[in-house]
């Protein structure tokens, strides 16, 4: 809490006189405040550290607890100590001064506190504006302004930036973005478009394919490390034009839809006619008659009446409340596929179609016993380099992704090409040399046998090669692809489109249960190129992958969830 201010005198005459006048005294002025002082309190200042001449001066604080004292010293540098009594305790502080020229003057400010008050930084006795407390330095580009030890209000500078943009019509269905962001250049940009895609261009364009209300966001990062986000809503009408008018939805929640109050609807009650949407978007009809389930006014085919569902398995059918002809299963009036009333041979249950070349025979909806034809097995696998996402390729280890088509009751025979075999679906095998070796898989079951072979080998560094080289040895680990040996495959009906893909790959699949999905994209060496996670819902799922950063060529798409691994192949086009 002390500072020293010196004024320097310059000039040729002073420089020449320095040697002859070096013994002349220098002026040293002390001042400050003693917070919480008492009337008549004395401040004592004395020279220390051999400062010449030895001297002691005193000063009495005034009504504002301020003091001032002067020393005249010949030493350079000079040292002095300040002391004062506060409640029986002696408070001390010291400072030094450096003089460069004759008659130079040094100023030292020392503020002490006896507790209980004094003048704050605004000159108010016992005021709140003491060093360390908040203040306002009047600069909008600083934050956390506080009083410092010398009662100067200072703040900490901050980087300031602001993401901002507007959109304007380009052509029908197309918008042009106008970037109006501010901050310290250069910037990086991240746009999030309505279809989930992204762009790092300063001002990208976007083309819509349907009317609606869409969101668009921009994130900027400037040279000072400042980050800012701005989002806006774009409304596109049925002509592909940006709509600046009112936005409204019809009674079914469709933007500018036809289901407006006064238009026809169906209230689901077969005993009413002339159903329309009311002002509160309630669908209601008029009584005084009815239209039966066959559209006949006041007809007999009303809910609960008998009908014919054209199903030979049903003994009795009736109109449901929503005018669907349904079988009376509650009363047991149902024939099975063998003509037995309430018998076990129902559609979906096992049967025997008498064909030894089919399997999994079941009754279909028409009560025909049919099985799955064609080859029930297909051997397939993919050979890739083992890869660690942090360390890169794993020398001496090869991954073999098992892609067979099979299931329960099938057998699997591996021939490693070095005289050893295995009948385990997912074996691990270590080769003594680097190959190449012919790795073969044979899948058998239900009268079907299929074999697939591929070459495996590594170079002297343990990295996969099309043809073998030295004799250092390596290990292969066979991993699940489509987990066909599981009783229930979690991932079903997997489809990717388009293939080849340009920028965005759409992944569609059905999941038998909810959970986390790990999506990995690997190149043909097994290197992990892209990775992302998604949450699976039970049933249909759709996921979009932005693959614009990939080079042209073939890739593997590996899907992992709940112990199930599925691998698909795709090609990145030009």
N, C-alpha and C positions, 0 to 999 in steps of 0.2 A: 504494500500500500504506500509506496513511495516512488517519486520520480525526480529526476534531476534534469534541469534545463540550463544550458549554457549558451551564452552569446560570445561569439568570437570576433575579435578585432583584427583586421588585416591592414597591410600597408607597409611600404618600404621603411618609413621612419620607425614604426613600431618594431619591425624585424631587427633594425640596427641597434635599437635601444634595449633589446631583450637582455643581452649579456650584462650591460652595465646596471640594469635596474632589476635584476632577478631577485634581489633581497627585499623588494618592496612587497607589501601585503596584497593578497587577493581577497576579494569580497565574496563571502558565502552567506546567503540569505536563507533562513529557515522559516517556514510558515505551515499552517494546517489548522485542524479543529480537534478538540478533545470531546467526543460525544459523551453526554452525561456528566459534564464538568460541574464543579461546585464553585460558588463565588470566591474569587481570590486565588484560585488554583494556580500553582506555579509550574512552569515548564523549564527544565534545566538542560542546557546543551553544553558539552565539554569536548575538547579535542582528545583523541586517542591515537594509538599506534604510532607514537613518536611525532605526531603532527606539531609543528612549531608555528608560533610560540604556544606553549601550554596555556590554556585559558578556559574559563567557565563563564557562561552568560545565562541569565534567567529572563523569563517573560511571563507576565500575568495574563491569563485568558480574559477576553472581554465578555460582555453580556451575551454574545452569540457563540461563546466557547471557542473563539478564534484566538490564535497567538501568532507572533512574529518576532524573530530575533536575528541579529547580525553577528557573524564572526569575521575576523581579519586574520588570515593565515599566510605564512611564507612557504609552507611545504606544498609540493606538487608531485603526486596527488596528496589530498588531505582527507582525514577520517574524523568523524565526530559521532557522539552518542547522545540521544535524546532520552530523557526520563521524566516521569511525573507520577505523583502519588494519587491512587484511586482507591478510596475505602481502605486505607492501610496497606494496600499493595502497590509495589513500584512497577510501573509499566515502562519498558525500554524499547528503543529502536535505534538503528544506526544507518549511516549512509556514507558514501565517499564522493569526492569531487575531483575532476581532472581539469587543470588549467593549461591552456596552450600558449597564451600570450599575457604580457604584463597588464595589470588592471582588469583582467578578465573577471567576470562575475558569474557565479553558479547559484542556482536556485533549487532548493530541495523542499518538497511538500510531503509531510508525514502526518497522517490522520490516525488517531488512536481513539479507543472507546473505553470509557469507564463503566459502561452499562447504564441502563435507565434512560437513555435518550440522547439528545443532541440535535444537530442540524442534519436533515437528510439532503439528498442530492438536489432537491428543489429549494434549499435554504429554509425549510420548515422545521422548527424545533420539534424533536420527537416524531418527525414525519415518517411515512411508510416507504419513501423512495430512497432506500439505502442500497449500497452495492450488492448485486446479485438478484435484486427484485426486478420484475418486468417493467418495461417502459416501451415507448414508441419512437423509433429513430426517424420516422417520416419517410422511410424508403420502402415502397411497395414490393421491391424485389428481395427483401431480407425477411427472415423469420427469427423467432425466439429472441427478440430484442430485450436486453437487460442493461442495468447500470453497472459499469465496470468499477475498479478500485479507485479511479480518478473521477468518478461521477460523470462519465461520458456514456451516453446511451448508444449502444452498438448492437447490431444484429448479424445473423449468419446469412450469407448470400445463398440463394437457391436458384437451380435451373428452372426455367419456365418454358413450357410448350403447350400447345393446344391443337388437338386433332379437330379438323373441320372440313366439311365438304358439302357440295350441292350436286344435284343431278338435273339433267336436262334431256329433252327428247332428241334422239338422233334420227333414226328411222322408226317406222312402226315396229313395236316389240323390242326396240333397242333404246338403252339409256346411255348417256355419256356422263362420267363422273368428273367433277371439277374440284380439285384438291385445293383448299384454302387454308391448310394447316400453317401454324406459326411455331417458331422455336429457332434453335441454332443449327444451321446446316453443317454437314450433310445429314439427311434423314434416311431411315429405313421404314418401309411401309408394309403392312399386312392387311389386306382386304378380305372380308368374309362375305361371300356372295349368297344370294337367296337359295341356291341349290346345294349349299354346303361347300362349294369349292372356294379356293383362295387365290390371291394374286399379290405379288410384291411390286407391281407397277405403280408409278405415282398416280396415274389417272386411267384405270382400266375401263373398258366398256363392257356391257352385259346385255345378252339377248334373252328375253322371256319367251316361254312357249305356251302360256295360258294366262288368262286374266286372274287377278287376285291381289291380296295385300301382302307385300314382301318386306323383309327386313334386310338391311345392308349395314355393315360396320367397318370402321377403319381404325387401326392401331398404328401410331407413329412412335418412333424412338429417335431423338435428336442427338447431336454431338456431345451435349452435356449430360447424357444419360437419362434425360427426362422422357417419360412415357405418358401417352394420353390416348384415350379411346373416345370415338364419336360414333353414334348409330342414328339411322333414320329409317323411316317407313316409306315405301314406294307403292302406290296404288296404280294398277294397270287395268284398263277397261277391256271390253270385249273386242275392240278394234286395235288393241296393242298400244294405246296411247296412255301417257301418264295422266291420271285423273286427279285434278286438283279440287274437284267438287266434293260433295258429301259422300261418305262411305256408309252403306247400309247393307244389311243382310236380311234375307227373306225368312219366313217362319220355320224353315228347315236349316237355317244357318248358312245358306249359300249366298256368297257375295253377289248382290244385284240379281238374285234368283227370281223365278216366276211365282213362287209360293207366297204371294202377298195377300193381305186381308181382302176378302171378297172373291178370291180365286178358288176353284174347286179343290177338294181334298177328300180323304176317306177317314171317317171317324171310327171305323172298325165295327160299327154297329149295323148289322144287316136289317134292322127294323126302322132305320131312318133313311131319308132320301134328301137329295139336294145339299150334300155336305159341302161347306165352304169354310175358309179361314176367317175367324172374326178379328176384331180390332186388337185383341190381346193374343193373337196367334193361336187361339184354340180352335180345333176342328170340330164342328158340330153340324148335325143335320136336322131335318124336320120330321116330326112324328106324324100320326094320322094315317099310317099305312106302313108297308115295308116292301122291300125288294128281296126275294129269297136268294139262296146261294147260286142259283142258275140265272139270276138277273130278271126273274119274273115278278112284277109287282104283285104283292100279296100272294105269292106262290107258296106251294107246300114244302119246298126244300129249304127249310129253316134249320138252324142249329139244333141238334138232337134228333132230327129225322133220319130215317134210314137212307143209305145211298150205296152205290157200287163203286169201290175203289179200283176195280179191274185187276185185283190181285188174287190169283187162285188160292193163295194160302190163307186168306181171311174168310171166316165163316159168316161174319156180320160186320158191317161198317156203318158209320153215322157221320153227319155233318158236325164238325167242331164249331166253336164259337166264332172262329175267323173263316168259316166256310171252306174248310179243307175236309175232304172225305177221308176219314181215318178208321183203321180197324178197331174193333172193340176188344182190346187186349186185356182190359181190366176184368172182363168176365170169362176169359179163357177161350174165346172163340177164335182159335188160330190153328191152322194145319201146318205141319212141317213139310219138307221137301219129299218125304216118302208117303205123304197123304195121311199121316197119323195126327189126330187132333191133339194139339199141344205136345207133339213129339219132339225129340232132341235134334233131329236133322234140320236145323235152321240155317239160313244163309250165314256164311262165315265159319261154320263148324267143319271139322275134317270129314273127308269122304275118300273114296278110292275110285279114280276114273278108269282103272283097268289098264293104264298105259305105263309100262315099266320105264319109259324114257322121260317121264315127268315126275315132279316131286311137289311136296306141300299142297296136295289136292284138297280143295274146299268147295262147299256149295256156294255158288254165286247168287246174285239177287234174282235171277230167273230160275233158280233151283236146278242149274246145271252143274254137275261135278266136274271141275276143271283143275288142272295142275299147271305148274310153271314149266314150260318147255325150254328147249335149247340147252346149251352147256351150263350146268349149275356151278361151274368153277372156272376160274381164269387166273393163272399165275402172273404176277407182275411185281416189279420193284424198281426203285431208283437209287443209284449209287452217287453219293455226294461227299465232299470233304467235311469232316467234323469241324465245327466252328464255335468259338466262344465270342459272345457279343462284346466283351471288354478286351480280350487279348488277341482275337483274330483266329486264323486257322490253327487247329490242334494237330501238330505233326504226328504221323504214325497212327492216326485213327480215322476210319472211314465210317460214315453213316449209310445204312441201307434202309430206305423207307419201303415198308411192306405194303403193297397196293393190291393184294390179291382179292378176287371175288370168290367168297366161300362162306362158310358159317359153321354151325354146330354139326358134328359128324364127319367133317373133312379131316384129312391127314395132310401133313406138310413135311416134305423131304428136302433138305438142303445138301447140296454137293459143293464143297468149297474149292474143288479143283486141285487140291494138293494131297488127295488120297483120304481126306477126312469128311465125315458127313454128320448131319444132325436132323432129328425129327421134331425139334422144339420150334414153335412158330417164330419166336424172336430170340435166336441164339446170338452169342458173342464168340468170335473166333480170332485167334492170333496166328498170322502167317510167319514163317521163319525167314522168308525172303520178301523182296519187293514186287515179285510178279513179272508180267501179268498172270493172273489166275482166272480161269473161267468159273464164275459163280453161277450155280443153277438152282432153281426152285421148282419142285413138282408138287402140285395140288391134286388130291384125289378124293373122290367121294361120290356116291349115288350113281355109279357107273360112269363117272366122268374123270378124266385125267388130263392135266395141262401142265406144260413145262415152259419156263422162261429162263434164259441165260444172259449174262452180261460179263464183260471183262472188268477186273479190278486190279489196280496196281498203283504204286507210289514211286516218286523219285527219291534221290538220295537224302532229301530233306524231309521225307515223309509226307509230301504233298501229292494229291491224286494226279495221275497222268493217264492219258488214253492207253499208252503202252508202258510196260514195266521197264525197270532200269537195274539198279544195284541190288544188293542183298542185305538190307538192314532189318527187314521185318516190319509188319504193321498189323493193326487190329481192326476188324470190322464189327460193328454193333448193329444188329437188325432191329429196327424200331417200327412201331405200329403206324400204318398209314391210315387207310379206312379200316377201322377196327372190326373187320368182318367176322372175327372169331367171337366177338361179344354176342350175347343173346339179344341185346337191344343196343343199336347204334344211336348215340345221342344226337349226332349230326346226320340229317337225312335230306334227300332231295337238294344236294349242294349244286349250285349252278353259278357260273361266272360269265359275265358279258360286258362289253364285247370281247372277243378273243380271235385275233390279236386286238390289244387295247392300245389306245393312243395316250390319254392322260388320266381318265377316271375309270376305274374298274368297279363294276357293281357286283356284289356278292349276295346271292339269295340262298337261304337254307331254311329247313325246318328243324327245330330242336325239341327233343322229347322232354326237356326240363329246362328251367331257367338257371342262369349262372354266368360266370365270366368267360369270355372267349378271347384267347390269345391268337393274334394274326401275325404270322411271320412271312416275309418275302425273302427268298434265298436265291442266289445265282447258281449256276451249274456247278460251281466249286464248293457249294455249301455255305458260302459267306452270307451272313445276315445283312440284308440291304435295307429293309424297312420293317418296322414293328409298331403295332398299335393294339389297344385293348378295347373291347366293347362288352356291353351287358346283353346277354341273350334272354329273350322272353320265350316262354313255352309256345310252340307253334311257329308261324312264319316270321322270319327276320330278314331285313335288308341292310347291308352295310356298303358304304362307298369308300374306296381307297384312292387317294390322290397319288398317282404313280408317275407324274409328269417328270420327276427327277431321274427316272431310270433310263439307262442306256437301252438302245434297241437290242433285242435278243430274247432267248428263252429264260424262264424263271419258274421257281416252285412256290406255290402258295400253301403254307402249312397252318392248319387250324387245330388249336388245342383247347380242350375244355373237359374238366372233370375226368381226367384219365384217358380221354379219347383223343387221338391224333388223326387228322385227315389231311391228305396232301393232294393238291390239284396242280396241273401244269397250265401255264399261259405264256403268251409271247407279247413282248412290248414292241409295237410297230414304230415306224419312223414318224 
